[in-house]
Amino acid sequence: MMNMLMTVTAIVLLSAMVAVALHLAWQRVRKVDIDQPPGLLAQLVARQSPQPQVLGRPGILVEARTAIERCRACPHASGCRTWIRDNRTARCPDYCPNADFLDRLRVA
């Protein structure tokens, strides 16, 4: 009986920790301004319409994290905003430091 109580308690605590982690992650995502890096990158990624097999590729999370950092450091945010507003193609601007990453998302 004691083992069962400990198991249930552990499950409840773990569930609570996961719920808090998800809530904190959601709060962080909600604060992303779509017209500022990395929101600009998110818009470009959405245009690629990546397939599930591409998103499940090993190392994709590391690539995405690196792409976010490159986007944040890019000096072309205002040009990128204008390009996104004026162009409807999947291809990103030539000056984008994430052009290769975005191209790989299109390749299935």
C-alpha positions in Angstrom: 0.0 0.0 0.0 2.9 2.4 0.9 4.6 1.7 -2.5 1.3 2.5 -4.3 0.9 5.8 -2.4 4.5 6.8 -3.2 4.0 5.9 -6.9 0.8 8.0 -7.1 2.5 10.9 -5.3 5.4 10.7 -7.7 3.1 10.7 -10.7 1.1 13.7 -9.4 4.3 15.7 -8.7 5.8 14.8 -12.1 2.5 15.9 -13.8 2.6 19.2 -11.9 6.2 19.8 -12.9 5.3 19.1 -16.6 2.3 21.4 -16.4 4.4 24.2 -14.9 7.1 23.7 -17.6 4.6 23.8 -20.4 2.9 26.9 -18.9 6.3 28.7 -18.7 7.2 27.7 -22.3 3.8 29.0 -23.5 4.3 32.4 -21.7 7.7 32.7 -23.4 6.3 31.9 -26.9 3.4 34.3 -26.5 5.8 37.1 -26.0 7.4 36.7 -29.4 6.8 39.7 -31.6 6.1 38.4 -35.1 7.7 41.5 -36.6 11.0 41.1 -34.7 13.6 38.4 -34.7 12.9 35.5 -34.2 9.3 36.1 -35.2 10.6 37.0 -38.7 12.3 33.6 -38.8 9.0 31.9 -37.8 7.2 33.5 -40.7 9.9 32.3 -43.1 9.8 28.8 -41.7 6.0 28.7 -42.1 6.4 29.6 -45.8 8.6 26.5 -46.3 5.7 24.2 -45.3 8.1 21.7 -43.8 7.0 18.1 -43.9 6.9 15.9 -40.8 9.8 13.8 -41.9 12.0 16.9 -42.2 10.9 18.2 -38.8 11.7 14.8 -37.3 15.2 14.7 -38.7 18.0 14.1 -36.1 19.6 17.4 -35.1 16.7 19.6 -36.3 16.3 21.2 -32.9 20.0 22.2 -32.7 19.7 23.6 -36.2 16.6 25.6 -35.3 18.2 27.0 -32.1 21.3 28.1 -34.2 18.9 29.6 -36.7 17.2 31.6 -34.0 20.5 32.9 -32.7 21.6 33.9 -36.3 18.2 35.7 -36.7 18.6 37.6 -33.5 22.1 38.7 -34.5 21.2 39.7 -38.1 21.4 43.4 -38.9 18.8 43.1 -41.6 15.6 42.9 -39.5 13.9 45.9 -41.1 14.8 44.7 -44.6 13.5 41.3 -43.7 10.2 42.7 -42.5 9.8 44.6 -45.7 10.7 41.5 -47.8 8.2 39.3 -45.9 5.5 42.0 -46.4 6.1 42.4 -50.1 7.0 38.8 -51.2 4.9 35.7 -51.1 7.5 33.2 -52.3 8.9 30.5 -50.1 12.5 31.6 -50.9 14.0 33.9 -48.4 16.0 37.0 -49.1 19.5 36.5 -50.4 21.1 38.3 -47.4 19.4 36.0 -44.9 21.9 34.1 -42.7 19.4 31.2 -42.5 19.0 30.7 -46.2 20.6 27.2 -46.1 18.6 26.1 -43.1 15.3 27.3 -44.7 16.2 25.5 -48.0 16.8 22.3 -46.0 13.3 22.6 -44.5 11.8 22.5 -48.0 13.7 19.3 -49.0 11.8 16.2 -48.0 
